[in-house]
Amino acid sequence: MKTLFILVTLILLSGCTVKKPSIVEYKINSQNIVPISSQNGCKSKSLKVAQAFSSSVLMSTKMDYSLPNSRVFSYSQSQWRESPNHFITQEILEDIRSTKLFKYVQVSKSRTSSDLILESNIEEFMQYYDKDNKNSYSSIVISLSLVDSATASVISSKTFDAKFDAISQDAEGGVNALNESLGSVIEQSTIWLNEVCK
């Protein structure tokens, strides 16, 4: 009788446990194409890439998407491995280093001084769905300013944007579209830096 009671209790308790689905983490990987850098210009100057400015939403790991009428929701089973703000700053830094446009490219936390500072403002970074939820696309808008460290004056400033349709209407499709958009924005910004440095 005791054995039967224990068995029934275990069956009832196992039925009450709820399995939480695992959270899938994503990272930004723009896979951008680096244009050929100029032969002179900024190669004698050092550059510090400042941490990007953005809304507090882009400083968290929540993965948001937007429905019509400006309604914003978060995916329940998907999130960023690190905040988009961090990822985007890192992508910009790595891309500029690979162009060899500058003598040195330093991170924002570096204690060393630099000739120039690159400031970025992430104005938009979102996956948007249409009213039927059958299609979605990514949209990114980033403003960049090249600043002279000695005078704190802006040498040049420009806003870049890109939109790409998502292949699948889920978090993974949104991430892939955002990667393509970011790659386009970074490529545009590298061409702009190349022109500024001539």
Salt bridges, closest charged atoms under 4 A:
GLU82 OE1 - HIS86 NE2 3.09
GLU195 OE2 - LYS198 NZ 3.33
